């Protein structure tokens, strides 16, 4: 099927150009099944259905089948793919089907296949748009097709970002924004705002503050009445240290969202700013207003409980976490509540309560990195260093070798065992990583400049001595395998050790 995908868009375009009437708008795609690199189904993340004419689904003979395949995707992706393949064999010009199938492939960690499917979805959406424009359809009819194309490019960009193809992702976001803003602001602001918000949020997540400022600045100029854009803008400005500027953007978002109160992120970001500024009462009022509007948000319950725990209200924090776990105890979203609650119990000396919370969560989600690291800390404090190291290495395997939390915990285990050389090597590596992250977060350096500083720091004479001492100790412990000429002369090493390497941001 994928081999034919590359040739289908040309056939679609020829068929569309031969027909003079404008096609019916495509059926609204259901909420996509693609999840980000964390692999979690998050209640506060994901796509919303297209804002197309609701009657369009009724006019399309394939809308119901696409929606049915989407509904099946979470429980049985393979069955959903078979349904979509059968549908596309009948109607290869159905862009919504290509789009949903691409997200199913991306969500099951098949980026190469997903890339081909996204490309086919974009070509089909472009053909639909070209046919509408050739028929001189009114803007109000052709804009939903343009919005579909922009959405395909936006979700495709996120997939490329999650597999670290950052340049490709940025080009796709730029193309999606350009497509959205071809139309008058009244039609384009919603679509373009979502694209720029997704792009800026991705840069913000990677601590690329300078890039995030540029993208969110464009979004604020072109979509000043978008609540989510103002909230993200406030978060980006706050990270740069401008408290008053961030507060002004949060207040603007609050005024825009005052009646509906749909923007949950506002009640997470704004009270966090106030708490960091020392305004605990104002932060508490904002958290409570957010919970009044969104009483079943596990994420909001988690951040409010963590705030109350820091304020010394441990019992209230426990009640909030317990309520969050009653909402959906098996969800990956509530794992954050479990970890926060277990941290509260561990800090309070209730080791068994913390262990029970973590074990119950890891039985459901064995690759949840934060829970693995906290379990390693618990076992280290209990004196079981072998089990603690096993947990932290599982965290490395579930995440990546540059995870600061896992690196710090492994260094603490080495120190507890008396392995000063190994601990010193990890500590200096962790310090370099944190310095690089802080340079990006503060906006004092571009991501590439921060990586250059990181690489230069790791090559200093002092740090080379620390690395050499750690290497000697590893050889003594038998953690380094001898050189293997069949592998190009590479040294073996224990996989959990984080290594110095220059990597693009």
C-alpha positions in Angstrom: 0.0 0.0 0.0 2.8 2.4 0.8 4.4 1.8 -2.5 1.3 3.1 -4.2 1.0 6.0 -1.8 3.6 8.1 -3.6 1.8 7.7 -7.0 -1.7 8.3 -5.8 -1.4 12.1 -5.3 -0.7 12.6 -9.1 -3.7 10.6 -10.0 -5.8 12.5 -7.6 -4.8 15.8 -9.0 -5.6 14.7 -12.6 -9.0 13.5 -11.5 -9.7 16.7 -9.6 -8.7 19.0 -12.5 -11.0 17.1 -14.9 -14.1 17.8 -12.8 -15.5 21.3 -12.9 -17.7 21.5 -9.9 -16.0 22.1 -6.5 -16.0 19.0 -4.3 -17.8 18.8 -1.0 -15.7 19.8 2.0 -13.9 16.8 3.4 -15.4 15.1 6.4 -14.1 16.3 9.8 -11.2 14.1 11.0 -11.8 12.7 14.4 -9.5 13.5 17.3 -6.1 12.2 16.1 -4.6 9.1 17.6 -1.0 10.4 17.4 0.6 11.0 20.8 3.9 12.8 21.5 7.2 11.2 22.3 6.2 10.7 25.9 3.8 8.0 24.7 1.1 9.1 27.2 -2.5 9.7 26.4 -2.9 13.0 28.2 -6.3 14.6 28.9 -4.8 18.0 28.3 -3.1 17.2 25.0 -4.2 16.1 21.6 -6.1 17.5 18.6 -9.6 18.8 18.4 -11.9 17.9 15.5 -11.8 20.2 12.5 -13.9 23.3 12.6 -15.6 22.4 9.3 -19.2 22.7 8.5 -21.0 20.0 10.6 -23.2 19.2 7.6 -20.1 18.3 5.6 -19.9 14.9 7.3 -23.4 14.1 6.3 -22.6 15.0 2.6 -19.5 12.8 2.5 -20.1 9.0 2.0 -16.8 8.3 3.8 -17.0 10.4 6.9 -18.7 7.8 9.0 -16.2 5.1 8.0 -13.2 7.4 8.8 -14.7 8.2 12.2 -15.3 4.5 12.9 -11.7 3.6 12.0 -10.5 6.4 14.3 -12.6 5.1 17.2 -11.1 1.6 16.7 -7.5 2.9 16.6 -6.9 3.1 20.3 -8.1 -0.5 21.0 -6.9 -2.2 17.8 -4.6 -0.1 15.6 -4.1 -3.0 13.2 -7.8 -3.4 12.6 -8.2 0.4 12.1 -5.4 0.3 9.5 -7.2 -2.5 7.6 -10.4 -0.5 7.5 -8.5 2.6 6.3 -6.7 0.7 3.6 -10.0 -0.7 2.3 -11.5 2.7 2.3 -8.6 4.2 0.4 -8.7 1.5 -2.1 -12.2 2.6 -3.0 -11.6 6.4 -2.6 -7.8 7.3 -2.7 -8.6 11.0 -2.7 -10.0 11.0 0.8 -7.4 13.1 2.7 -9.0 12.5 6.1 -8.4 8.8 5.8 -4.7 9.3 4.9 -4.4 11.7 7.8 -5.9 9.4 10.4 -3.8 6.4 9.1 -0.7 8.6 9.3 -1.4 9.4 13.0 -2.0 5.7 13.8 1.4 4.9 12.3 3.1 7.7 14.2 1.5 6.7 17.4 2.7 3.1 17.0 6.3 4.4 16.5 6.7 3.8 12.8 8.0 7.2 11.6 9.0 6.1 8.1 5.6 4.7 7.3 3.9 7.7 9.0 6.0 10.1 6.9 4.8 8.5 3.6 1.2 8.6 4.8 1.4 12.2 5.9 2.9 13.1 2.5 -0.1 11.4 0.8 -2.5 13.2 3.2 -1.0 16.5 2.3 -1.1 15.8 -1.4 -4.7 14.8 -1.2 -5.6 17.9 0.8 -3.7 20.1 -1.6 -5.6 18.5 -4.6 -8.9 19.2 -2.9 -7.9 22.8 -2.3 -6.6 23.3 -5.8 -9.9 21.9 -7.2 -11.9 24.3 -5.1 -9.7 27.3 -6.1 -9.9 26.3 -9.8 -13.7 26.3 -9.5 -13.6 29.9 -8.0 -15.3 28.7 -4.9 -15.9 31.5 -2.2 -13.3 31.9 0.4 -15.7 30.6 3.0 -15.8 27.2 1.2 -12.2 26.9 0.2 -10.8 27.9 3.6 -11.8 24.7 5.4 -9.8 22.7 2.8 -6.9 25.0 3.4 -7.3 24.5 7.1 -7.2 20.7 6.6 -3.9 21.1 4.7 -2.5 23.3 7.4 -3.5 20.8 10.1 -1.9 17.9 8.2 1.3 19.8 8.0 1.2 20.8 11.6 0.7 17.3 13.0 3.3 16.0 10.6 5.7 18.6 11.9 5.2 17.4 15.5 6.0 13.8 14.4 9.2 14.9 12.8 10.0 17.0 16.0 9.5 14.0 18.2 12.0 11.9 16.2 14.5 14.8 16.4 14.3 16.0 12.8 14.0 19.5 13.9 14.8 21.2 10.7 12.1 19.3 8.8 9.6 20.0 11.6 10.3 23.8 11.4 9.9 23.9 7.7 6.6 22.1 7.9 5.3 24.4 10.6 6.4 27.4 8.5 4.5 25.9 5.5 1.4 25.3 7.6 1.5 28.9 8.9 1.9 30.3 5.4 -1.0 28.3 4.2 -3.2 29.4 7.0 -2.4 33.1 6.7 -3.2 33.2 2.9 -6.7 34.0 4.0 -8.1 37.2 5.7 -7.5 37.3 9.4 -11.2 36.6 10.2 -10.8 33.2 8.5 -7.1 32.4 9.2 -6.6 33.5 12.8 -7.9 30.3 14.3 -5.9 28.0 12.1 -2.8 30.0 12.0 -2.9 30.6 15.8 -3.0 26.8 16.4 0.0 26.3 14.1 2.2 28.9 15.6 1.1 27.9 19.1 2.2 24.3 18.4 5.5 25.5 17.0 6.3 27.9 19.9 5.2 25.2 22.4 7.7 22.7 20.9 10.5 25.2 21.1 9.6 26.1 24.7 9.5 22.4 25.7 13.1 22.0 24.4 14.2 25.2 26.2 14.9 27.0 23.0 13.7 30.3 24.4 15.0 32.5 21.6 13.2 30.5 18.9 10.1 30.4 21.1 10.1 34.2 21.5 10.3 34.7 17.8 7.4 32.3 17.0 5.1 33.4 19.8 5.8 37.1 18.8 4.4 36.4 15.4 1.5 34.6 16.9 0.7 37.5 19.2 0.8 40.0 16.3 -1.4 37.9 14.0 -3.7 36.2 16.6 -3.9 38.6 19.5 -7.4 37.3 20.5 -6.3 33.7 20.8 -6.4 32.7 24.5 -4.0 29.8 24.2 -1.4 32.0 22.3 -1.6 34.6 25.1 -1.1 31.9 27.8 1.9 30.4 26.1 3.3 33.9 25.5 3.0 34.6 29.2 4.8 31.3 30.0 7.6 32.2 27.6 8.0 35.7 28.9 8.0 34.5 32.5 10.8 32.1 31.8 12.8 35.0 30.4 12.3 36.8 33.8 9.8 39.4 32.9 7.2 38.9 35.6 5.1 42.0 34.8 5.0 41.2 31.0 4.0 37.7 31.7 1.3 38.8 34.2 -0.1 41.2 31.5 -0.4 38.4 29.0 -2.1 36.1 31.5 -4.6 38.8 32.4 -5.3 39.3 28.8 -6.0 35.6 28.4 -8.2 35.6 31.5 -10.3 38.4 30.0 -10.6 36.5 26.7 -11.6 33.3 28.5 -13.6 34.8 31.3 -17.0 33.4 30.3 -16.2 30.0 29.1 -13.0 29.2 31.2 -11.9 26.5 28.8 -8.2 27.2 28.9 -6.9 24.9 31.7 -3.2 25.8 31.0 -4.0 29.4 32.2 -4.7 28.1 35.7 -1.5 26.2 35.7 0.9 28.8 34.3 -0.4 31.9 36.0 -0.5 30.6 39.6 2.9 29.1 39.1 4.2 32.6 38.2 2.5 34.1 41.3 3.9 31.3 43.6 7.4 31.9 42.3 7.0 35.6 42.9 6.0 35.0 46.5 2.3 35.7 46.1 1.0 32.5 47.7 -2.5 33.6 48.3 -3.0 34.9 44.8 -1.7 31.6 43.5 -4.1 29.7 45.7 -7.1 31.7 44.5 -6.1 31.1 40.9 -5.7 27.4 41.4 -9.1 27.2 43.1 -10.8 29.1 40.3 -9.2 26.7 37.8 -10.5 23.7 39.8 -14.0 25.2 40.0 -14.0 25.3 36.2 -12.2 22.0 35.6 -12.8 19.8 38.7 -11.7 16.6 36.9 -8.4 17.8 35.5 -5.7 15.5 36.9 -2.9 17.8 35.8 -4.5 20.8 37.6 -5.1 18.7 40.7 -1.4 17.6 40.6 0.1 21.1 40.4 -2.3 22.5 43.0 -1.5 19.6 45.4 2.3 20.1 44.8 1.8 23.8 45.6 -0.1 23.1 48.9 2.6 20.5 49.9 5.3 23.2 49.5 3.1 25.5 51.6 3.1 22.9 54.4 -0.5 21.7 53.8 0.3 18.0 53.4 -3.1 16.7 54.3 -4.8 18.8 51.7 -2.2 17.7 49.1 -3.0 14.1 49.9 -6.7 14.7 49.5 -6.1 16.3 46.1 -3.9 13.5 44.9 -6.4 10.9 46.1 -9.2 12.6 44.2 -7.1 12.7 41.1 -6.5 8.9 41.3 -10.2 8.2 41.6 -10.8 9.9 38.2 -8.9 7.3 36.2 -6.4 5.2 38.3 -5.1 3.4 35.2 -4.3 6.5 33.2 -0.8 7.5 32.4 -1.9 11.1 33.2 -2.5 10.2 36.8 1.0 8.7 37.1 2.2 12.3 37.7 -0.1 12.5 40.7 1.2 9.1 41.9 4.8 10.3 41.7 4.0 13.7 43.4 2.1 11.9 46.2 4.9 9.3 46.6 7.4 12.1 46.8 5.4 13.8 49.5 5.2 10.5 51.5 8.9 9.8 51.0 9.9 13.2 52.2 7.6 12.8 55.2 9.2 9.5 56.1 6.3 7.3 55.1 8.4 4.9 53.0 5.9 2.0 52.7 3.2 4.3 51.6 5.5 5.8 48.9 6.6 2.3 47.8 3.0 1.1 47.5 2.0 4.1 45.3 5.0 3.6 43.0 4.6 -0.2 42.7 0.9 0.2 41.8 1.8 2.7 39.2 4.7 0.8 37.7 2.6 -2.3 37.4 0.4 -0.3 35.0 3.1 1.8 33.4 6.5 0.1 33.8 8.4 2.6 31.6 7.3 5.8 33.4 10.7 7.5 34.0 9.9 9.7 36.9 8.4 6.8 38.9 11.5 4.7 38.2 13.9 7.4 39.3 11.9 8.0 42.5 11.8 4.3 43.2 15.6 4.2 42.8 15.9 7.0 45.3 13.6 5.1 47.8 15.7 2.0 47.5 18.9 3.9 47.8 17.8 5.5 51.0 16.7 2.1 52.2 20.3 0.8 51.6 19.5 -1.6 48.7 22.0 -0.1 46.2 21.8 -2.9 43.6 18.0 -2.6 43.3 18.3 1.2 43.2 20.8 1.0 40.4 18.5 -1.5 38.5 15.6 1.0 38.7 17.7 4.0 37.6 19.1 2.0 34.6 15.5 1.1 33.7 14.8 4.9 33.7 17.7 5.5 31.4 16.4 2.8 29.0 12.9 4.3 29.1 14.2 7.8 28.5 17.6 8.9 27.3 21.2 9.2 28.6 20.9 13.0 29.1 18.0 12.7 31.6 19.2 15.0 34.5 17.0 13.3 37.1 18.4 9.8 36.3 21.9 11.1 36.1 21.7 12.8 39.5 20.2 9.6 41.1 22.9 7.4 39.6 25.6 9.8 40.9 24.0 9.6 44.3 24.1 5.8 44.2 27.8 5.9 43.3 28.5 8.3 46.2 26.6 6.0 48.6 28.7 3.1 47.4 31.9 5.1 47.9 32.7 5.2 44.2 34.0 8.8 44.2 35.5 8.7 40.8 32.4 7.5 39.1 30.2 9.9 41.0 32.5 12.9 40.2 32.3 12.0 36.5 28.5 12.0 36.5 28.4 15.2 38.6 30.6 17.2 36.2 28.6 15.8 33.3 25.3 16.8 35.0 26.7 20.2 35.7 27.5 20.7 32.0 24.1 19.6 31.0 22.4 21.9 33.5 24.6 24.9 32.4 23.6 24.2 28.7 19.9 24.0 29.6 20.1 27.2 31.7 21.8 29.1 28.8 19.0 28.1 26.5 16.2 28.8 29.0 17.5 32.2 29.9 17.7 33.2 26.3 21.4 34.1 26.6 22.4 31.7 23.8 20.9 30.0 20.8 20.6 26.3 21.1 23.6 25.7 18.8 25.7 28.1 20.8 24.7 26.4 24.1 25.7 23.0 22.6 29.1 24.5 21.5 29.7 25.8 25.1 28.7 22.3 26.4 31.2 20.6 24.1 34.0 23.0 25.0 33.4 22.5 28.7 33.6 18.7 28.4 37.0 19.0 26.7 38.7 21.1 29.4 41.9 19.7 30.9 40.3 19.4 34.4 37.3 17.5 33.1 39.5 15.2 31.0 41.2 14.2 34.2 37.9 13.4 35.9 36.9 11.3 32.9 40.2 9.5 32.9 39.9 8.6 36.6 36.4 7.3 36.1 37.5 5.2 33.1 40.3 3.7 35.1 37.9 2.8 37.9 35.5 1.2 35.4 38.3 -1.0 34.0 39.1 -2.1 37.6 35.5 -3.0 38.1 35.2 -4.8 34.8 32.5 -2.4 33.5 34.4 -1.7 30.3 34.7 -4.5 27.7 37.9 -4.8 25.7 38.2 -3.2 22.3 36.3 -5.1 19.6 37.9 -4.8 16.2 34.8 -6.3 14.5 32.8 -3.2 15.7 35.2 -0.7 14.2 37.5 -0.5 17.2 34.8 0.9 19.5 35.1 0.5 23.2 32.3 -1.2 25.0 30.8 0.4 28.1 28.0 0.1 30.5 24.9 1.4 28.8 23.7 3.4 31.7 26.7 5.8 31.7 26.0 9.1 30.1 28.7 10.1 27.6 29.9 13.4 26.4 28.8 14.0 22.8 28.0 16.9 20.7 24.4 16.7 19.5 22.3 19.2 17.6 19.5 20.9 19.5 
